[in-house]
Amino acid sequence: MFDRNTTAGLVVALVAIVGVGLAVAAGGAVAQDGSGELLNETADVTNDTESVYLDVVGNDSMDSDGPVNVTVTLTGLEEDQDLTNGTELDESDLSIDEGATESYDYELNDSEREDYDELAIVVDTKDDEELVNSTDWGTLQQVSGGGGGGGLDVPGGSTGVIVLVVVVLGAAFLTRDE
């Protein structure tokens, strides 16, 4: 039913699926275009939105150029507002050392959850952008019930579980006796 060519094709497809899954689970890299802006994103605000977080990772080879200083600006946006006419909720400076991760967290209060439809998070630097290796950001939501990942402690949460299942099923399929 399967010959050597079919099996090789299945292995290539399996490796491609695993690679895409791991890339999605890995997080975001920094866009370096010379503007000094490292991140400019928005997130929806719901009644369950607890906080906004940001992790900034310094480059491993800063030499004498580090640390890099970044400014985090969080803006609340009402319906149909853009960044220029929103309400600045917080501005904070972070100093990131070589290979280090610095974190930022902003906890929303009840009135902010009621007043704003979106939050804009902007991270920029006046230093060399290449000194920042990556940024990772998101919102934390209040959730009741069990957590994701099917009870397994795997990197990438549920994405990691999906990748694990695909790998196990693919291996079982390829090694079965006929």
Secondary structure, 3 states (H helix, E strand, C coil): CCCHHHHHHHHHHHHHHHHHHHHHHHCCECCCCCCCEEEEEEEECCCCEEEEEEEEEECCCCHHHCCEEEEEEEEEECCCCCHHHCEEEEEEEEEECCCCEEEEEEECCHHHHHHCCEEEEEEEECCCHHHEEEEEEEEEECCCCCCCHHHCCCCCCHHHHHHHHHHHHHHHHHHCCC
